[in-house]
Amino acid sequence: MKLSALFAILLLTACGSSSMDMVDAQAFNCDQGQDIEVRAGLDRRIGEAAFGEQFEMLVEIANNSHEDVTVTSVRVEQMRSENALYRFDNSYRKFDQLIEEGKDHVFHLPMTARALRTDRVTSSQPLELAVHVLLANGDSYRCSFDVGSGR
């Protein structure tokens, strides 16, 4: 009886360790030299006209890998800052966009901006936005971008 119990434990341990060694998806920061390169910016500069105005975040994804990739979603959100002059609503879109190796694609995500501090609207303080890209293989990329808020 003890031998069969020991065998069952060893079998479960062996099965468990082999499945834990497999990597299904990876999360990457946007460092240079990655297979997937992410660039982003707003369609125009932020200025005094940004009181509840609609903007577009342009997210360019370049596939520098040696295989095709499919983008399944892109999310853009403002990084919290106590000194922010504007508040951008988060934007999220699902896609099924194939990007062939060596090619790139620009994604358009609408965002609404509201002034938070009207007393400091003339400042040219940067605004930090985070972009999160999810691929069909489960890999994800998270990048931060400073977007100037000057006129």
FENMO-V399798 format. One line per field, one symbol per residue. ss: DSSP state (2 for helix, 1 for strand, 0 for the rest). phi: phi as a letter, one per 30 degrees, with the letter a starting at -180 (. if undefined). psi: psi as a letter, one per 20 degrees, with the letter a starting at -180 (. if undefined). A space follows every 50 residues. Layout:
ss->???
phi->???
psi->???
This chain:
ss->02222222222222222222000000111000000111111100000000 00111111111110000011111111110000000111001111111110 00011111111111100222000000111111111000011111111000 0
phi->.dddddddddddddddddddddccbbcbddcdiddcccbaaddaddbddd diddbbccccccccdcadbbdcabbbbdddbdcddbbcddbbbcbbcdbd eicbbcccbdbccbdcbddbdddcddbccccbcccddjdbbbbcbccdcd d
psi->ghghggggghgggggghhhhiqogqqpqrmqqjqhpppqqrqirqpbijk njqprppoopopojakqqqpphqpppqpppphjphqppqqppqqrmopoq pjrrqpqppqqpqpphnhikhiqlpqppqppppprhjiqqppqqppoqjr .
